[in-house]
Amino acid sequence: MPQANTRPAPLALSTHAFAAPLLLGGARACLWRPLLHHYSVRLSRKVRKLFSTDTLASLWEHAARLSHPVDAKRILATIDPAEIARITEHYPRRPGARKTNAWQDAAHWIDINVDRAQNLWLDRSPPLRILDLGSGAGYFLYVCQFLGHSGLGLDLDDDPFFGAMTKYFNVPRVIWRIDPGIPLPDLREKFDLITGHRVCFHRIKRDENDVWKEWTPANWKFFINDVRARFLKPRGRLLLEFLPRPDGSSFFSEELRACFLAQGARIFRRKTLLSADPKERPRFKEI
């Protein structure tokens, strides 16, 4: 009598059994690909930033400063703290003023303006004639005087603290409001360097949503042409530094960046530098 086949029957594997892990693997791959692409793009950007011309120039500039340091404490020692305290008491800060505008903090502002002067190689250049637009309390020009330069400020006369400080610093200034489409006043001289730090004269007024209406590219072109034609010496430079916008973005929108580049500007982070000749791209160390 034949014996029954006791071997277990082979498993009947459905094609779905093989398809399931393949599909799962495919889904994982679909998830990983965009993540890998995202991080590879970020890494690529960081590498490009690390070896960009601006970054290398910044590293070189900081290395150059080590061989030519400026002691901010020596400049600060020439300022009488009792006099600053007297001016501050007589002209206290306006209610609601931001801490970043604590102009009575001489040590803070001397440090900042020494850095600004070094960025322009003013600690390593022959004596220059400088015009500072929006000169404020006069710290920048005071530092420049210490480094052997001479300067003139131009600003509004709406803050008596600034008037008292510039008088104490012996920084001369012209009272003037910079408006779009209107030439600057006749100063009867030309300058090696014209600066504007934390520029805000391009803000016209706030709209109903509390957003600033600003100069147009045409306004900026008029201003730059006026400065070049009437105030810059043949090898002079114009430096403008802008604060970030309220949302943290750069002042240089695509439209404004194109406008300044068309005028021959060199843009570095928050700053733009222009030469007297629009066909020349200036360098920060060039005199």
Secondary structure, 3 states (H helix, E strand, C coil): CCCCCCCCCCCCCCHHHHHHHHHHHHHHHHHHHHHHHHHHHHHHHHHHHHCCHHHHHHHHHHHHHHCCCCCHHHHHCCCCHHHHHHHHHHCCCCCCCCHHHCCCCHHHHHHHHHHHHHHCCCCCCCCCEEEEECCCCCHHHHHHHHCCCEEEEEECCCCHHHHHHHHHCCCCEEECCCCCCCCCCCCCCCEEEEEEEEECCCEEEECCCCCEEECCHHHHHHHHHHHHHHCEEEEEEEEEEECCCCCCCCCCCHHHHHHHHHCCCEEECCEEEEECCCCCCCCCCCC
